[in-house]
Amino acid sequence: MFDKNSSLISNKEIEIIKNYTDKVQDTTENIKGVNDLNITIENVKKNYKNLEKKRDKLYYSNKEKDQMEWVRCMNNIKNRAEETVINELIYV
């Protein structure tokens, strides 16, 4: 095989280039994985903040009016938060 200057490239050099290419590809995949994880973490944070806001609103508005409805809402929020953690963080 020849390079751009028409010089002969040895098999050892070809193997070095292949290894380097593989390492670059592995690094690129790792970076993509880390970026995906960071995006997922940000989404979980946003969902958590939204759930906190809903929880606080429900807590103060419904607890005294209808305690059973309040308990159902709190359980719903808790279950959604757990589902988000399981789906977004554990099984990513």
HELIX and SHEET records of a PDB file:
HELIX    1   1 ASN A   11  ASN A   62  1                                  52    
HELIX    2   2 GLN A   67  VAL A   85  1                                  19    
HELIX    3   3 ILE A   86  ILE A   90  3                                   5    
END                                                                             
